[in-house]
Every structure is written in structure tokens, then in C-alpha cells.
Amino acid sequence: MSKYELNVKIDRYDSDYQELLSSLLLKENLIEQAEFLKPGDKYYNVYERKILIKFCGLSGLSLIGGTETQNDIGKRALSVTNFLNLISNSDGIVEELNQKYKTYLDVKILFAYPYSDFMYDLIQAEKFRPIGTSIQCLLDEKKYLYDFSVLHRLTLLDISNSTTVLHLRSSLDKIQEKVNVSNGVINSKGSPNRVIVKFSPINILTCFLKINHNIFVDPYVYSKNSHEDQYLSLISPVSYIRIPGIPADYRKLDKSDRKIYKHYCSLISHFRYLWHHPLTLYSTDATNYNKGQNKTLSNIKPPKSISYLTKSEHLESMCAPLKTYSRAEIDLWRQHCKNELLRYCSKFIKTTRDHLTGPDQVGKINIKPIRIFIVGAWQGGAPNEYMTLIEEFITNKFLKANNKGLRLIPELINAENGTEFRKLVFEGLNSSQLAIVVQTDDYPKTKVKFSRPNVYIEKGYLMGRLGKKSSRSTEKEDQEPVFVFIKEGTEDSSDTNNITQTSFTNIEYFRLQFFTLVKWLWEISELNSDYALEILEEYNVLISSEVKESTDENRKQTLTIFLNLIRRFKTQITDWTIIYQERITQLANM
């Protein structure tokens, strides 16, 4: 009987598939089927074999489990447990492999980059709700009609709350957590054991899993078990290929075995192409990964924040001894990769730039988003911490609050200096409806404290372009749609009478004064009064707590001023709302 095997499992839930996968991940089978090292291999003089696991897919449910609980995983529980035990060095399993069996662990995991066009299409299929031509999921399900004039445009919230993306982030958290508790055996300097994670922005086409000389592969499909599901179906045939080892001369194999070996090599080539593709992202390029801090591997950067810095440094270290490419040539290559990445993520970028003005999901209020541009000084090629805090505040309080009367998309340009950076700034300045300016003393050693020149230029440009807007304020009829945070002692520009401005002395007071930003947004936009009062009350509670705990009298005095301002703002909003409701009632009775 041939040791070469090719057959098809029913699907990932098939008991034969689950049992085989779990069995292959057992220690004794991993050791038995480990690949022998050859002369010239990196660790040939120290180790005899290596356990090679390669995965390419969306979230690795069969290996890592995603967000599923033990009950949800069901039959997959054993394979998930076996794999997670392996990469965490549970019971010293990896140390035993190294010392007793002269075998090391090599795990390569390639996930689809969640902001790629490929993932966008899959998430769109997740959210699909037919309303129009005959179309159905399962044969026994009621047929639906789908109106082809309507195509659901994804929102940022759709993407972040996608079942696929949630599974991916959970799997990344598990990988980081398990590797971190491996007792320094995995991903440590001097250790051969590796668990490497990368992200592919190009279409990965299939789910691929290789355990030593065993390969499982199945296609991704745009289908669901039911139209009401919020996740795609995993019900598609799984092909299984097994070879006993790499033949010395495949041409000497019989015809059937040779065909199987060619299929095997084709799939290996597919993975290698994706793994070594110039656009494939190292985890340190694609995420805000911090080895000592859990849940950072799942903090995935959007396309415009990708620099390919780690990859270019790796390329430079490889080229330096041979003097193959210069630093300038590598920088040019890196810029080309950044531009190409944006092309592979065009749907996500278009979604964020178009403000998602299409129909929202059923049950949500359709509110036209507003772009708010954030101006400030850059430090080391990145926005300063004040700008980042504003972006987080706007995102948390207003981007997701699409039933609160206002949706804001913060526009914080995060790119390196150069043509691309200038172009993005210009586009942001010309497409925003509101702006927040942070003026800091960026030249502290000078006698007069100034912000960087770009801050004054962009501020003046926005004031001129945006003009004035009508205001709900009882103190003025109109005002500038530009809000300014200015650090005390910093030189201000002229002609800023109509601008709402707040001064601060340090980062703590800067953060605590976001309530002034809420009042300004309520004055010049359609921010729901109740929601504005809700946020103001949050700051009232927070600052009141700080006052009670503080032992510094000067700090107490400053915080008390903040509380008085909050109470005044709440009174103004409440009074305006009462007057407004009275006028609406009068009009209705006329």
C-alpha cells in the first residue's frame, strides 16, 4: 500500500478530520514525523530534526479557537488544546523535544491582513442581508430577493465587530499569551524554537495547514448556514495530502504517487509565495506588538500607519555583507511597498474617506459622519501624544455613537515626511468639516514659546476655508468650526476672537478638559443634547473623585474650576433644550 495519500474530508467538522488533526499534534506523532535536517541547514550541527507547522488563513479556528469557548469549539477542543500546549511549552514539552529528541519547533502563521480588500469582501459577505432575486443559503431555507441596486457599504464598526476579525484578534491574543509563558524557550535569543506571525494583504485564496509532511487545504466561500448568521460557513470540502518524506528523485515514483507529490509541492509553493511576498507584513510592522505586554499583537495598524520598517531593516542586514543594495535603494523599495499596500487595501481606505454615507445596518439610525481634522506638531515622524489622545477620545465617544445624533471620523495623518505625507495633509485639510488644533511649545529653549510653523499655517488655512457656523450657544450666534487647545505660555496667532480655546499646563489637565470639547461640539453640530449631558456627567464624576483624593491645594483649586465649568455647561444645554422643546410644541399647535 502506498504511503502517499490524497483524500477529501467532508468538512472541518467531520469527525475523521478532527481526530486526524488532533492526533498529528500529539507529541509522539510530532516527533515521529519530524523532518530530518540536511547539511547546510541552520541548526544541523546541534539538532537532528525539526517539527514544522505552517498555517495560512483567516483566524486559525482549528488550531487556536478564536473567540470560541470550550463548549463552542466542540470536537475541535482537542486539536486546539494540543497546539496551544505546544506553543506555550506546557509541561516542558518543547524543552523535552530539544534536549531528549534533538528536535526543535518551527511554527509559521500567516493571517490575512484585516484591512485588505480580500477581508473587506469576506466581511461584506458576513453582513449580507438579502431583500430582493431568488437567492438562498441552504436548500430548505426560504428564498429571498436581493435588490442589486443596494450594496451594503461597510462601516469602521462593521469591520472591527466582524466575527472573522474578532476571531483573528482573539487568536493573536492567545498566541502572544502562550508564547510569553513558554519559559523563554520560544522566540528567545539563542533559542531555535520559533512561532512567527505574519500578515498577508494579498488574497490568500485558501485555508492551508501543514504539519510536518501532512497538508490540509480548503477554500473560503461567501456563504452562511443561514442569512441571519453573523459569520461565514466553514462547510466546504477539506483536501488532505500526506507524503512519507521528500523523495530523492520524484521521477522514480509511480504515476499515482508522483501526482500526489506534485499536488503537495504546488501547495507548498503557494504558501512560500505568500510568506515571502514583498508586501507580506512582519508582525512588528503590522501591529503595535510589545513582547512584555499582552494583547498588543492583536493591536493591528491600519494601512496608512504601515511603514515596512522592520522588513527593510531585515533586508538591509541581509544585503550589507554582499553590498547588494544601498540604503537609498532599500528606502525606495520600502516606499514602493507602502504605495502598493494601499492599492491592496483600497476598499477600506475608500470606506474611511467616503464617511460611509450609504445605508446603515437595520436597526441603526443613519447619520452622516463628519470628518474632523486634528492639527498639531509631530515628534519623531509621528503625531504627538496630545493628538493621539484626541483621536482616541473622538473614536470612542463619537465614531461608534451612531445613534447619538453625531458621528465623527477623526482625521489624524500618520505618515512619514515626504510627498505622500504632504498629499494626505492637503486632502485632510480640504475635506474636513471641523478641526481641532493643539498648540504646544515646540521650541522650549527659546525666549518666546512657539508651536511648529505647520500648526499656525494649517490653523489659519482651516479658519479661512471653514468660515463660520451657526451656534447653539447662548453667548454668540456663530463661531469658528475650529477648536484650539493651547499650552500655557505658547504664542498664539492673531484674529482668533471667534475660536473656542482652552489652555492647559500638562497632559493630565489636557485630558481632563475634554469636556470643553464636548460643549463646543454640541454648539456647532447636531450632537444630541442628552448624550452631551451624559459625557459631561462622566467628567463631573471623574473630576469630583480627583478632588476628593487630591492633597495638593493648587490642584484642588484647578479641578474645582473645571467642575464649575461643567455645571455651567450642563445648565446652558438644559436651558437651551427646554426652550427648543417649547418652540417645537408651539409650532405644532399653530
C-alpha positions as CSV (number, residue, x, y, z in Angstrom):
1,M,0.0,0.0,0.0
2,S,1.3,3.4,-1.0
3,K,2.4,5.8,1.8
4,Y,1.4,8.7,-0.4
5,E,-2.2,9.7,0.4
6,L,-4.7,12.1,-1.0
7,N,-8.3,12.2,0.0
8,V,-11.1,14.5,0.9
9,K,-12.7,15.0,4.3
10,I,-16.3,16.1,4.4
11,D,-15.5,19.4,6.1
12,R,-13.8,20.9,9.2
13,Y,-16.5,19.5,11.4
14,D,-16.0,15.9,10.1
15,S,-15.1,13.6,12.9
16,D,-12.3,11.9,10.9
17,Y,-10.8,15.3,10.2
18,Q,-10.9,16.4,13.8
19,E,-9.4,13.1,15.1
20,L,-6.6,13.1,12.5
21,L,-5.7,16.8,13.2
22,S,-5.7,16.2,17.0
23,S,-3.6,13.0,16.5
24,L,-1.0,14.8,14.3
25,L,-0.5,17.4,17.1
26,L,0.3,14.8,19.8
27,K,3.9,14.8,20.9
28,E,4.7,11.3,19.9
29,N,3.4,11.8,16.3
30,L,5.1,15.2,16.0
31,I,8.4,13.5,16.9
32,E,7.9,10.5,14.6
33,Q,7.0,12.6,11.6
34,A,9.5,15.5,12.2
35,E,11.6,16.4,9.2
36,F,15.3,15.5,9.2
37,L,17.8,18.3,8.9
38,K,20.2,18.3,6.0
39,P,23.8,19.6,5.7
40,G,23.7,23.3,5.4
41,D,20.6,23.7,7.5
42,K,21.0,26.4,10.2
43,Y,20.9,24.1,13.2
44,Y,22.3,20.9,11.5
45,N,25.3,20.6,13.9
46,V,23.1,20.9,17.0
47,Y,19.8,19.2,16.2
48,E,18.7,16.3,14.1
49,R,15.1,17.1,13.2
50,K,12.6,20.0,13.2
51,I,8.8,20.0,13.7
52,L,7.4,22.2,11.0
53,I,3.9,23.7,11.3
54,K,2.7,26.2,8.7
55,F,-0.7,27.8,8.7
56,C,-2.3,30.3,6.3
57,G,-5.8,31.5,6.9
58,L,-8.2,34.0,8.5
59,S,-8.1,33.2,12.2
60,G,-6.9,29.7,12.8
61,L,-10.0,28.3,14.4
62,S,-8.9,24.7,14.0
63,L,-5.6,25.4,15.7
64,I,-6.2,28.3,18.1
65,G,-10.0,28.5,18.6
66,G,-10.6,32.3,18.1
67,T,-13.2,33.7,20.4
68,E,-14.9,30.3,20.9
69,T,-15.3,28.9,24.3
70,Q,-14.6,25.3,25.2
71,N,-18.2,24.4,24.6
72,D,-18.3,26.2,21.2
73,I,-15.2,24.5,20.0
74,G,-16.7,21.1,20.5
75,K,-14.8,18.5,18.6
76,R,-12.0,21.0,17.8
77,A,-11.2,21.3,21.5
78,L,-8.5,18.6,21.5
79,S,-6.6,19.9,18.5
80,V,-6.8,23.5,19.9
81,T,-5.6,22.3,23.3
82,N,-2.7,20.3,21.8
83,F,-1.5,23.2,19.7
84,L,-1.7,25.8,22.5
85,N,0.1,23.4,24.9
86,L,2.8,23.1,22.3
87,I,3.5,26.8,21.7
88,S,3.3,27.5,25.5
89,N,5.8,24.8,26.3
90,S,3.3,23.2,28.6
91,D,4.8,20.6,30.9
92,G,8.2,21.4,29.3
93,I,7.2,19.7,26.1
94,V,9.4,21.9,23.9
95,E,12.4,21.6,26.2
96,E,12.0,17.8,26.1
97,L,11.9,17.9,22.3
98,N,15.1,20.0,22.3
99,Q,17.1,18.0,24.8
100,K,15.9,14.4,24.6
101,Y,15.0,14.2,20.9
102,K,17.3,16.8,19.4
103,T,14.3,18.3,17.7
104,Y,13.2,21.9,17.6
105,L,9.9,23.7,16.8
106,D,9.4,25.9,13.8
107,V,5.9,27.4,13.5
108,K,4.9,29.9,10.8
109,I,1.5,31.5,10.9
110,L,0.2,33.7,8.1
111,F,-3.0,35.6,8.7
112,A,-5.0,37.6,6.2
113,Y,-4.4,41.3,6.9
114,P,-7.8,42.5,8.2
115,Y,-7.8,45.8,6.2
116,S,-7.1,44.1,2.9
117,D,-9.7,44.1,0.0
118,F,-9.9,40.3,0.4
119,M,-11.0,40.6,4.0
120,Y,-13.3,43.5,3.1
121,D,-15.2,41.2,0.7
122,L,-15.4,38.4,3.3
123,I,-16.8,40.8,5.9
124,Q,-19.3,42.2,3.4
125,A,-20.5,38.7,2.9
126,E,-20.8,38.3,6.7
127,K,-23.1,41.3,6.8
128,F,-25.1,40.3,3.7
129,R,-28.9,40.7,4.2
130,P,-30.8,39.8,1.0
131,I,-34.0,41.7,0.4
132,G,-34.7,41.0,-3.3
133,T,-33.8,37.9,-6.9
134,S,-34.0,34.4,-5.8
135,I,-31.1,33.5,-3.6
136,Q,-30.8,31.1,-0.7
137,C,-28.2,29.7,1.7
138,L,-29.5,26.1,2.4
139,L,-31.8,24.2,0.2
140,D,-34.5,24.0,2.8
141,E,-34.4,27.7,3.6
142,K,-36.9,30.3,2.4
143,K,-35.9,32.1,-0.8
144,Y,-35.1,35.8,-0.6
145,L,-35.0,38.6,-3.1
146,Y,-31.9,40.7,-3.4
147,D,-32.1,44.3,-4.6
148,F,-29.0,44.6,-6.8
149,S,-29.2,48.4,-6.7
150,V,-28.3,48.3,-3.0
151,L,-24.8,47.2,-1.8
152,H,-24.1,47.4,1.9
153,R,-21.1,49.7,2.4
154,L,-19.1,48.6,5.5
155,T,-18.5,51.0,8.3
156,L,-15.4,51.0,10.5
157,L,-17.6,49.4,13.2
158,D,-18.7,46.7,10.8
159,I,-15.0,45.8,10.3
160,S,-13.9,45.9,13.9
161,N,-17.0,43.9,15.0
162,S,-16.8,41.4,12.3
163,T,-16.9,37.8,13.6
164,T,-13.8,37.0,11.4
165,V,-11.8,39.9,12.8
166,L,-12.9,39.2,16.4
167,H,-11.7,35.6,16.0
168,L,-8.4,36.8,14.5
169,R,-7.7,39.2,17.3
170,S,-8.6,36.6,19.9
171,S,-6.3,34.1,18.2
172,L,-3.5,36.7,18.2
173,D,-4.0,37.3,21.9
174,K,-3.8,33.6,22.6
175,I,-0.6,33.2,20.6
176,Q,1.1,36.1,22.4
177,E,-0.1,34.9,25.8
178,K,1.0,31.3,25.2
179,V,4.5,32.2,23.8
180,N,5.0,34.7,26.7
181,V,4.6,31.8,29.2
182,S,6.9,29.4,27.4
183,N,9.6,30.0,30.0
184,G,11.8,31.7,27.4
185,V,12.0,28.5,25.3
186,I,10.2,30.1,22.3
187,N,11.1,33.3,20.4
188,S,14.0,34.0,22.7
189,K,17.5,35.0,21.7
190,G,19.7,31.9,21.1
191,S,16.7,29.5,21.0
192,P,15.9,27.8,17.7
193,N,12.2,27.4,18.6
194,R,10.1,29.9,16.8
195,V,6.5,30.9,16.5
196,I,6.4,33.6,13.7
197,V,3.3,35.5,12.8
198,K,2.9,37.5,9.5
199,F,0.0,39.1,7.7
200,S,-0.8,39.0,4.0
201,P,-2.6,41.9,2.3
202,I,-3.0,39.9,-0.9
203,N,-5.7,37.3,-1.4
204,I,-4.7,34.1,0.4
205,L,-7.4,32.1,-1.6
206,T,-7.5,29.1,0.8
207,C,-7.0,27.9,4.3
208,F,-3.7,26.0,4.4
209,L,-2.3,23.9,7.3
210,K,0.9,21.9,7.1
211,I,2.0,19.7,10.0
212,N,5.3,18.1,9.0
213,H,4.5,16.2,5.8
214,N,0.7,16.4,6.2
215,I,-1.3,19.2,4.4
216,F,-4.9,20.2,4.8
217,V,-6.4,22.7,2.4
218,D,-9.9,24.0,1.8
219,P,-11.4,27.0,0.0
220,Y,-13.0,30.1,1.6
221,V,-16.6,30.6,0.4
222,Y,-19.0,33.5,0.5
223,S,-21.8,31.5,2.2
224,K,-23.5,31.2,5.5
225,N,-25.6,28.5,7.1
226,S,-28.4,31.0,7.5
227,H,-29.0,34.5,6.3
228,E,-29.4,35.5,9.9
229,D,-25.9,34.3,10.9
230,Q,-23.2,36.9,11.5
231,Y,-20.4,34.6,10.4
232,L,-19.5,32.7,7.2
233,S,-19.9,28.9,6.8
234,L,-16.9,26.6,7.2
235,I,-18.8,23.9,5.4
236,S,-16.6,23.2,2.4
237,P,-14.6,20.0,1.5
238,V,-11.1,19.7,3.1
239,S,-8.4,18.1,0.9
240,Y,-5.8,16.0,2.8
241,I,-2.4,15.1,1.4
242,R,0.3,13.1,3.1
243,I,3.8,12.1,1.9
244,P,6.3,9.9,3.8
245,G,9.1,12.4,3.2
246,I,10.9,14.3,0.4
247,P,11.9,11.7,-2.3
248,A,15.4,11.7,-3.5
249,D,14.1,11.6,-7.1
250,Y,10.3,12.1,-7.5
251,R,10.6,10.9,-11.2
252,K,11.2,7.4,-9.8
253,L,7.8,7.4,-8.0
254,D,4.9,5.5,-9.6
255,K,2.4,7.6,-11.6
256,S,-0.1,7.9,-8.7
257,D,2.4,8.9,-6.1
258,R,4.1,11.3,-8.5
259,K,0.7,13.2,-9.0
260,I,0.2,13.4,-5.2
261,Y,3.7,14.7,-4.7
262,K,3.2,17.4,-7.4
263,H,0.0,18.5,-5.6
264,Y,1.9,18.6,-2.3
265,C,4.7,20.7,-3.9
266,S,2.2,23.0,-5.5
267,L,0.6,23.8,-2.1
268,I,4.0,24.3,-0.5
269,S,4.9,26.7,-3.3
270,H,1.6,28.6,-2.7
271,F,2.5,29.1,1.0
272,R,6.0,30.1,0.2
273,Y,4.9,32.7,-2.3
274,L,2.6,34.3,0.3
275,W,5.1,34.0,3.1
276,H,8.0,35.7,1.2
277,H,5.9,38.1,-0.8
278,P,7.3,41.7,-0.7
279,L,4.0,43.1,0.7
280,T,3.7,40.4,3.4
281,L,3.9,42.1,6.8
282,Y,6.1,41.2,9.8
283,S,4.1,41.3,13.0
284,T,6.2,44.2,14.2
285,D,5.3,46.2,11.1
286,A,1.6,45.2,11.0
287,T,0.8,45.6,14.8
288,N,1.8,47.6,17.9
289,Y,3.3,44.5,19.3
290,N,5.1,44.7,22.6
291,K,6.6,41.5,23.8
292,G,6.2,42.3,27.5
293,Q,2.6,43.4,27.2
294,N,-0.2,41.0,26.4
295,K,-2.9,41.9,23.8
296,T,-0.6,44.1,21.7
297,L,-0.1,41.5,18.9
298,S,-3.9,42.0,18.2
299,N,-3.5,45.8,18.0
300,I,-3.3,45.9,14.2
301,K,-2.3,49.0,12.4
302,P,-4.4,50.5,9.6
303,P,-2.7,50.7,6.1
304,K,-1.6,54.3,6.3
305,S,0.4,53.5,9.5
306,I,2.4,50.7,7.9
307,S,6.0,51.7,7.3
308,Y,7.7,48.3,6.5
309,L,10.5,49.5,8.7
310,T,11.3,46.1,10.3
311,K,11.2,44.4,6.9
312,S,13.5,47.0,5.3
313,E,16.0,46.7,8.3
314,H,16.0,42.9,7.8
315,L,16.6,43.3,4.1
316,E,19.4,45.8,4.8
317,S,21.1,43.4,7.2
318,M,21.0,40.6,4.6
319,C,22.3,42.9,1.8
320,A,25.0,44.7,3.8
321,P,27.7,41.9,3.8
322,L,27.3,41.4,0.0
323,K,26.7,45.2,-0.7
324,T,23.8,44.1,-3.0
325,Y,21.6,47.2,-2.4
326,S,22.3,50.6,-0.9
327,R,20.3,52.2,1.9
328,A,18.8,54.6,-0.6
329,E,17.6,51.7,-2.8
330,I,16.1,49.9,0.1
331,D,14.3,53.1,1.2
332,L,12.9,53.4,-2.4
333,W,11.8,49.7,-2.2
334,R,10.1,50.4,1.1
335,Q,8.2,53.4,-0.3
336,H,7.1,51.3,-3.2
337,C,5.8,48.6,-0.8
338,K,3.8,51.2,1.2
339,N,2.2,52.5,-2.0
340,E,1.4,49.0,-3.2
341,L,-0.2,48.1,0.2
342,L,-2.6,51.0,-0.2
343,R,-3.7,49.6,-3.5
344,Y,-4.5,46.2,-1.9
345,C,-6.5,48.0,0.8
346,S,-8.3,50.4,-1.5
347,K,-11.8,49.4,-0.3
348,F,-11.0,50.0,3.3
349,I,-9.4,53.4,2.5
350,K,-12.4,54.4,0.4
351,T,-14.7,53.4,3.2
352,T,-12.9,55.7,5.7
353,R,-12.7,58.6,3.2
354,D,-16.3,58.4,1.9
355,H,-17.5,58.7,5.5
356,L,-19.9,55.7,4.9
357,T,-22.8,57.8,3.9
358,G,-24.7,54.8,2.5
359,P,-27.5,52.9,4.3
360,D,-26.5,51.6,7.8
361,Q,-27.5,48.3,9.1
362,V,-31.1,47.5,10.0
363,G,-31.9,49.0,13.5
364,K,-29.3,51.8,13.3
365,I,-30.1,55.4,12.8
366,N,-28.5,56.7,9.6
367,I,-26.4,59.7,10.5
368,K,-24.0,61.3,8.0
369,P,-20.5,61.2,9.5
370,I,-18.4,64.4,9.8
371,R,-14.7,64.4,9.3
372,I,-12.7,66.3,12.0
373,F,-9.1,67.2,11.2
374,I,-6.5,67.2,14.0
375,V,-3.7,69.7,13.8
376,G,-0.5,69.5,15.9
377,A,3.2,69.0,15.9
378,W,4.9,65.7,15.0
379,Q,7.6,64.1,17.1
380,G,9.9,61.6,15.5
381,G,7.7,61.2,12.4
382,A,4.5,60.6,14.4
383,P,1.7,62.7,15.9
384,N,2.4,63.8,19.5
385,E,0.6,62.2,22.5
386,Y,-1.9,65.1,22.7
387,M,-3.1,64.5,19.2
388,T,-3.3,60.7,19.8
389,L,-5.4,61.3,22.9
390,I,-7.9,63.4,21.0
391,E,-8.1,60.8,18.2
392,E,-8.9,58.1,20.8
393,F,-11.5,60.3,22.5
394,I,-13.3,61.1,19.3
395,T,-13.2,57.5,18.2
396,N,-14.6,56.1,21.5
397,K,-17.2,58.7,22.1
398,F,-18.4,59.7,18.6
399,L,-17.3,57.4,15.8
400,K,-19.1,54.4,17.5
401,A,-22.0,56.6,18.8
402,N,-24.0,56.4,15.6
403,N,-27.3,56.7,17.4
404,K,-26.4,59.7,19.5
405,G,-27.0,62.4,16.9
406,L,-23.4,62.8,15.7
407,R,-20.7,60.6,14.1
408,L,-17.2,62.0,13.8
409,I,-14.3,60.4,11.9
410,P,-11.0,61.7,13.3
411,E,-8.6,62.6,10.6
412,L,-5.1,62.2,12.1
413,I,-2.4,61.9,9.4
414,N,0.2,59.4,10.4
415,A,2.8,59.1,7.7
416,E,6.5,59.7,7.2
417,N,7.7,63.0,5.8
418,G,7.7,63.2,2.0
419,T,5.3,63.5,-0.9
420,E,2.8,61.1,0.5
421,F,2.6,62.9,3.8
422,R,2.1,66.3,2.2
423,K,-0.6,64.9,-0.1
424,L,-2.5,63.4,2.8
425,V,-2.4,66.6,4.9
426,F,-3.6,68.6,1.9
427,E,-6.5,66.1,1.3
428,G,-7.4,66.2,5.0
429,L,-7.4,70.0,5.2
430,N,-9.7,70.3,2.2
431,S,-12.2,67.5,3.1
432,S,-12.8,68.1,6.8
433,Q,-15.8,70.0,8.2
434,L,-14.4,70.6,11.7
435,A,-10.9,70.9,13.1
436,I,-9.1,70.6,16.5
437,V,-5.8,72.4,16.8
438,V,-3.2,71.5,19.5
439,Q,-0.7,74.3,20.1
440,T,2.3,73.2,22.2
441,D,5.6,74.9,23.0
442,D,7.7,73.0,20.5
443,Y,10.7,75.3,20.9
444,P,11.0,75.3,24.8
445,K,14.6,76.8,24.8
446,T,13.6,80.0,23.0
447,K,12.6,83.1,24.9
448,V,9.2,83.2,23.2
449,K,7.4,79.9,23.1
450,F,6.2,78.9,19.6
451,S,4.4,76.0,18.1
452,R,5.8,74.5,14.9
453,P,5.1,76.6,11.8
454,N,2.8,74.0,10.3
455,V,0.4,74.4,13.2
456,Y,-0.1,78.1,12.6
457,I,-0.3,77.6,8.8
458,E,-2.9,74.8,9.0
459,K,-4.9,76.6,11.6
460,G,-5.1,79.8,9.5
461,Y,-5.9,77.8,6.4
462,L,-8.8,76.0,8.2
463,M,-10.2,79.2,9.6
464,G,-10.3,80.7,6.1
465,R,-11.7,77.6,4.4
466,L,-14.3,76.6,7.0
467,G,-15.6,80.1,7.7
468,K,-18.2,80.4,10.5
469,K,-21.1,78.2,11.5
470,S,-24.3,79.0,13.3
471,S,-24.1,78.1,17.0
472,R,-26.5,76.8,19.7
473,S,-24.5,78.8,22.2
474,T,-26.5,81.4,24.1
475,E,-23.4,83.6,24.1
476,K,-22.8,84.0,20.3
477,E,-24.8,83.5,17.2
478,D,-21.9,82.0,15.1
479,Q,-18.4,80.7,15.7
480,E,-15.5,79.2,14.0
481,P,-15.7,75.4,13.4
482,V,-12.1,75.2,14.8
483,F,-11.3,74.3,18.4
484,V,-7.9,75.1,19.9
485,F,-6.1,73.5,22.8
486,I,-3.1,75.8,23.7
487,K,-0.4,75.1,26.2
488,E,0.0,78.0,28.6
489,G,2.8,80.3,27.6
490,T,2.7,79.4,23.9
491,E,2.5,82.3,21.5
492,D,-0.9,82.4,19.8
493,S,-1.8,83.6,16.3
494,S,-3.8,86.8,15.7
495,D,-7.5,87.1,14.8
496,T,-8.8,84.2,17.0
497,N,-11.7,86.0,18.7
498,N,-14.4,83.6,17.4
499,I,-12.4,80.5,18.2
500,T,-13.3,78.4,21.2
501,Q,-10.0,78.0,23.0
502,T,-8.9,76.0,26.1
503,S,-5.5,76.3,27.8
504,F,-3.7,73.6,29.6
505,T,-0.4,73.1,31.6
506,N,0.2,69.4,31.4
507,I,-1.1,66.2,29.9
508,E,-3.4,65.4,32.9
509,Y,-5.2,68.8,32.7
510,F,-5.3,68.4,28.9
511,R,-7.1,65.1,29.1
512,L,-9.5,66.3,31.9
513,Q,-10.6,69.3,29.8
514,F,-12.1,67.2,27.0
515,F,-15.5,68.3,28.5
516,T,-14.9,71.7,26.8
517,L,-14.6,69.9,23.5
518,V,-17.9,68.2,24.1
519,K,-19.6,71.6,24.8
520,W,-18.1,73.0,21.6
521,L,-19.3,70.1,19.5
522,W,-22.8,70.5,20.9
523,E,-22.8,74.2,20.0
524,I,-21.8,73.8,16.3
525,S,-23.1,70.4,15.4
526,E,-26.1,68.1,15.8
527,L,-24.8,66.4,18.8
528,N,-27.7,65.0,20.9
529,S,-28.2,67.1,24.0
530,D,-28.8,64.1,26.2
531,Y,-25.6,62.5,25.0
532,A,-23.6,65.7,25.6
533,L,-25.0,65.9,29.1
534,E,-24.2,62.2,29.6
535,I,-20.5,62.8,28.7
536,L,-20.3,65.9,30.8
537,E,-21.7,64.0,33.8
538,E,-18.9,61.3,33.3
539,Y,-16.3,64.1,33.6
540,N,-18.2,65.6,36.6
541,V,-17.9,62.2,38.4
542,L,-14.3,61.7,37.3
543,I,-13.0,65.2,38.4
544,S,-15.1,65.1,41.6
545,S,-13.3,61.9,42.5
546,E,-9.9,63.5,41.7
547,V,-10.8,66.5,44.0
548,K,-11.5,64.2,46.9
549,E,-8.3,62.2,46.6
550,S,-6.0,65.2,45.9
551,T,-3.9,66.6,48.8
552,D,-2.4,69.4,46.7
553,E,-4.4,72.6,47.3
554,N,-3.5,74.2,44.0
555,R,-4.5,71.2,42.1
556,K,-7.8,71.1,44.0
557,Q,-8.5,74.7,43.1
558,T,-7.9,74.0,39.4
559,L,-10.1,70.9,39.4
560,T,-12.8,72.9,41.2
561,I,-12.8,75.4,38.4
562,F,-13.3,72.6,36.0
563,L,-16.3,71.3,38.0
564,N,-17.9,74.8,37.9
565,L,-17.4,75.0,34.2
566,I,-19.1,71.6,33.7
567,R,-22.1,72.6,35.8
568,R,-22.4,75.8,33.9
569,F,-22.2,73.9,30.6
570,K,-24.9,71.5,31.7
571,T,-27.2,74.3,32.7
572,Q,-26.7,76.0,29.4
573,I,-27.5,72.8,27.4
574,T,-30.5,72.0,29.6
575,D,-31.9,75.6,29.3
576,W,-31.5,75.6,25.5
577,T,-33.2,72.2,25.2
578,I,-36.2,73.3,27.3
579,I,-36.6,76.5,25.2
580,Y,-36.2,74.5,22.0
581,Q,-38.8,71.9,23.0
582,E,-41.2,74.8,23.9
583,R,-40.8,76.3,20.5
584,I,-41.4,73.0,18.8
585,T,-44.6,72.5,20.8
586,Q,-45.8,76.0,19.9
587,L,-45.2,75.3,16.2
588,A,-47.0,72.0,16.4
589,N,-50.1,73.7,17.9
590,M,-50.3,76.5,15.4
